[in-house]
Amino acid sequence: MHEMSLAEGILDIVEDTARAQGASRVLEITLEIGALAGVEVDALRFCLDAILHDSVAADARVSIERLPGRGWCLACAAEVEIAQLYDPCPRCGAYQVTATAGRDMRVKDLLLE
Ligand SMILES: [Zn+2]
C-alpha cells in the first residue's frame, strides 16, 4: 500500500527529529497534505496508528491539515482551484490545467518532550 510507505517516511522523520533534539516522547505530529498529493487520509491515519505504536511517538496526536489544490489554466491564463489532479478548469472546462500547488505532503510541525 502506498500509504504504508508514506507512513514509514513520516516515522523516519519523526524519529530522526526526536533523536536530534534529545526528546523522549513525541506529543503531536502535524502533517500538511495537499489535495493533489494523491494521499488517502483515512488510509494514512490507519497506517500511522499501526506504525507509530512501538515508536517514540506511540502516544502522539496526529493532526492533518489539508491544503487546497491549485492549477494554472492555459485557456484562461489564470490560476484556478482544482479538487483533483487532472480535473478540468472550473471556469472554462478545459483539460489544460497544470497543477501548481497542493501536490506535496510534509511533516509541518512536531511537538516534542
Ligand atoms: Zn480555464
Residues whose N, C-alpha, C, O or C-beta is under 5 A from the ligand:
A	BS01	ZN	C73 A75 C76 C89 R91 C92 G93 A94
